[in-house]
Amino acid sequence: LIPLDAPIQSRNYITPSATSRKDIPPSVARTFMNRRREMDPEKVALLEHVEQARRRNTLAARKSRQRKLEHVRNLEEDVEGLRAE
């Protein structure tokens, strides 16, 4: 598993995502990466909000995977204990 403190990779999609619908057009997202200072402050704020949401989601997914792994390990220990009885 990836540690919780591992860096989160930036999302630089070449084509629009097939699995998620974005409120931000891909052209705006590309522009954001190249010309952040020249953009409208509202667009910058919206894109930063999306980036923060993605970071939070990534961390939540990592924590969920860790909890699931611990749960499975506990269940396996219980099974081994019952088999030993």
N, C-alpha and C positions, 0 to 999 in steps of 0.2 A: 504494500500500500504506500501511497505517497504521504509523507509526513505533513501534518497540518501547517507547519511553518515553511513548507516548500514554496518557491516562487510560483506565481500564477502566470501562465503564458498569456501573452497578448493575443487577441483575436484579430487576425488579418486575413479575412476571407477574400478569395479572389472572385468567387461567384456568390450570389445570395444563398443563404442556408435553405436546404430543402425541408428541414424539420421545424424551423421556427419562422414565424411571421414577424417581421420587424416593422415598427412604425417609422423608422428612419430609412429613407431610400439609400441604397448602396452608394450612390454617387456622393451623398452628403457624408456618409461614413468614411469614404476614401478621402474626401476633401479634408475631413477632420484630422486624419493622420498627417496630411501634408501641410495644411495651412490653418492650424488651430488658432493662431493669433489673428488671422484675417477674417475669421468667421463671425457671424452674428452671435452675440452673447447668449441668446436663448438657445440656439442650436448647440453651442458649447456646453451649456448647463444640461441640456437633455442628454447629450452623448456621455457626459461625465456621470450622470445618473444611471444610464444603462451600464456603463463600465462598473460602477459600484455594485449594482444589482448582480452582475455576472460574478464579481469577486465573492459577494456574499453567498451566492448559489454554489460556487465552486467549493468554498469552505464547508458549507452545509453538506454537500455531497460527500466530501472527504470524511466528515464526522460520522455521517450515516453509514458509510462503508466500514469504518472502524467499529462502530457499535454492532453492526451485523456480524463482522468477523469475530468479535468477542462473544456474541451470543452463540454462534455456531460452535466455537471452542468450548463454551460451557456445556452445551448440549452433548458434544462428543465426550467430554469428561464424565458427564452423568451416565451416558451409555456404557462407557468403559467400567464405571463403578457398578452398574447393574449387572453387567456381564460377569464381573468378578464375584458377585454374590452368588 
